[in-house]
């Protein structure tokens, strides 16, 4: 360390082994590190199925991947790849696997540890600097940026969505990207059922946007269930609706969303990505706590949570609509307490509330 307490590092590993949206929310920390250490090698360790969220990220030198459920041979390869290859390891999670990888990767470790009343207190002993994990009252981006504070480097509050190099080819594949008429992107399928709105609601909003002159573009991932779900909605919308489910990469989708007039989506990683592009976002939240997990507004640069726990709110490019009921947000996984259960707060959310938000955006434009 130098006289200011800054950790001097030529090789830095950032560990972010969670879902797509979580990986995106680490990019503000990664940018902070890159700006503070412009000559360093900055690598990021993620699950293989989330690496696409970092495509084209200019702050990263190398993406290291590991399977979600590795075989023992995968562990061996990864450990050989990591062992003392770095001067500094920064882990954004409290789990045992990220902690073990940080321990093996570098002699200096900075990370997030469980609260004192939780298991894992022993991890503090092996961390040179640490901060406690707050799952309720601190937005995830701000939680990550506490690690920048521990490194004594300036914070960057900017998220970096995935990026493509050749946008022209995308325009050749999809005429709506460069057409004079504007388009709106709907992303109706979150990974977990308890975060879903109704098919009828999405269909009604699609028809409404079409009546306003927008080309309606549906996005979705390549999983069989998701493709079928989006296709069912597309079949109920007017001719000219574009169904992109399973047809574009994450970086291509980020480009498409970033050039849309409007994006509407639930609590999912794609909505976080849309927010990072700067497009106007309407997002539908039910059980999830917005203080912790609301999309990070583009251009928001304050060390305070953008959103409060209760109520519909609009911050910069994010219009957050909260579901119905006095129990919202309950912080639970649906009314039946598991990820594949429905959430009544979202099932009872009326399309008219989304239409009102659309009208307000159009007036403000």
C-alpha positions, 0 to 999 in steps of 0.5 A: 500500500502507498502512503494514502492506503491505496492498494498497489496492484498490477493484476486484479481479479473481481469475483461476481458469481451470480445472475445476469443482473447481478453481474451488470450491477458490478460494472460500476465497481469494475469501472471504478477500479479501471479508472483508479488502476489504468495500467493494471490487468483487470479480470472478472470471474463469473459463471459461464452463462452470465459472461455475455453481460460483460461482452465488449466491456472496455474496463475488463481485460479478461473474463474468467468463467466457471460452470454454475455446477462444476465437476471436480475437474472444473474446480481443478482447472479453475484453481490452477488458473487462479492460484496466486495469479493476482495481486488483489482479489475483490469479491462482491459476495459473501458465499463460500466459493467466491471467498475460497477463490479470492483466498487462493487467487491473491495475497490481498483480499477485499470483499463483502462478508456476512453480518456479525450475527450470521455464519461466516464471521471467520471470513473477516480474518482472511480479508485485509479489508471488508464490509458487511452485506446489507440485503435490505437498506442498501442498493446493490450498486452502492453495496459494491461501491463500498468496496471502492471505498475500502480500496481508497479509490474514487467511485464511478456510478456508471453501469456498463451494458454489453456492447457490440462492434458492428451495429450495421449488421444488426440493422441489416437483419432487422429493418425496424432498428433503422426505420423512421417509425419508433419502436418500443421493447417489451420484455415479458418473461423474467426467470422466476414466475413470482416476478411475472405480470399477466399474459393478458396485461402484456397483450393489452399494452402491446395493442396500446403501443401499436395504437400509438404508432410504435412498432412493438418488439418483444424480447426474450432469451433462448430457453425453450419455455421463454421462447414459447411464452413470448411466442404466445404473446406475439401471436395475440398482437397486431401484424408487424410485431417483432419477436426477438426471443432467442434470436439475438445476443445479449449485446445485440439486445442491449443495442436494440433496447438502447435505440428504442423509444421505450422499454417495459419489463419486470424485475429481471436482469434485462430490465437492469440492462435496459436502464444502463443503456439510458432508454426510458424504462417502465418497470413492474415490481411486486415482492422485490424490495426496490431499495435493494434491487430497483434498476439503477437510473442512468446518470444517478451519481449519489451515495444514497438509494435512488428508490424508497421501499414503497410507492411508484417512483420516477428517477431519471430514466426509470419509472417504477410501478409497484404492484397492488396491496398493502403487503408490497414489497414482502421480500418473499418469493411469491404468495406461496413462498417459492420461485415458481408461485404467482404473486397476487400483487402483480396478477392484480396490477391493471394495464391502465397504470402502465398506460398512464406511465406511457402517456406521461413519458410521451408528454415529457418528451 
